[in-house]
Amino acid sequence: MCAADALGMPAMLNIDALITTNDYLNMFTDRGTATKWTQAHPGVTGEILTHTDAELLGRHIFGDLLT
């Protein structure tokens, strides 16, 4: 139930999908909002990914699970 899940499921199921977000589950509409969230939560580690990099990560994690 995170951004990688949402972005990886279409790859796992070999389908196209449109994924929308309203800045929830640590999936943000833009880098500025993500940066504000990380500054407000200094104990949380990770990195801010571009939409393309996040989709590639989701494909990497989930893409081959059903093959």
C-alpha positions as CSV (number, residue, x, y, z in Angstrom):
1,M,0.0,0.0,0.0
2,C,2.7,2.5,-1.0
3,A,3.8,4.2,-4.2
4,A,6.0,1.3,-5.3
5,D,3.0,-1.0,-4.9
6,A,0.7,1.2,-7.0
7,L,3.4,1.7,-9.7
8,G,4.5,-2.0,-9.7
9,M,1.1,-3.7,-9.9
10,P,0.4,-2.7,-13.6
11,A,3.8,-4.2,-14.5
12,M,3.1,-7.4,-12.5
13,L,-0.2,-7.8,-14.2
14,N,1.1,-6.7,-17.6
15,I,-1.5,-3.9,-18.0
16,D,-1.6,-0.2,-18.4
17,A,-2.9,1.9,-15.5
18,L,-3.5,5.5,-14.6
19,I,-2.4,6.2,-11.0
20,T,-3.5,9.4,-9.3
21,T,-2.5,10.7,-5.9
22,N,-3.5,13.5,-3.5
23,D,-0.3,13.5,-1.5
24,Y,-0.9,10.4,0.5
25,L,1.0,7.2,1.5
26,N,4.3,9.1,0.8
27,M,3.4,9.5,-2.8
28,F,3.4,13.2,-3.6
29,T,2.2,15.3,-6.6
30,D,5.5,17.1,-6.9
31,R,9.0,17.4,-5.5
32,G,8.2,20.5,-3.5
33,T,5.5,18.8,-1.5
34,A,7.7,15.7,-0.9
35,T,10.5,18.0,0.3
36,K,8.2,19.7,2.8
37,W,7.0,16.3,4.1
38,T,10.6,15.0,4.5
39,Q,11.5,18.2,6.4
40,A,8.6,17.7,8.7
41,H,9.6,14.1,9.4
42,P,13.4,14.1,9.9
43,G,13.4,10.6,11.5
44,V,12.2,9.0,8.2
45,T,14.9,8.0,5.9
46,G,14.7,7.5,2.1
47,E,14.9,9.5,-1.0
48,I,12.6,11.5,-3.3
49,L,12.3,9.8,-6.7
50,T,11.1,11.3,-9.9
51,H,7.9,9.8,-11.4
52,T,10.0,7.9,-13.9
53,D,12.4,6.5,-11.3
54,A,9.5,5.5,-9.1
55,E,7.8,3.7,-11.9
56,L,11.1,1.9,-12.7
57,L,11.4,0.9,-9.1
58,G,7.9,-0.5,-9.0
59,R,8.6,-2.5,-12.2
60,H,11.8,-3.8,-10.7
61,I,10.1,-4.9,-7.5
62,F,6.9,-6.3,-9.0
63,G,7.4,-6.8,-12.7
64,D,8.4,-10.5,-12.7
65,L,6.4,-11.8,-9.7
66,L,3.7,-13.5,-11.8
67,T,6.0,-14.9,-14.5
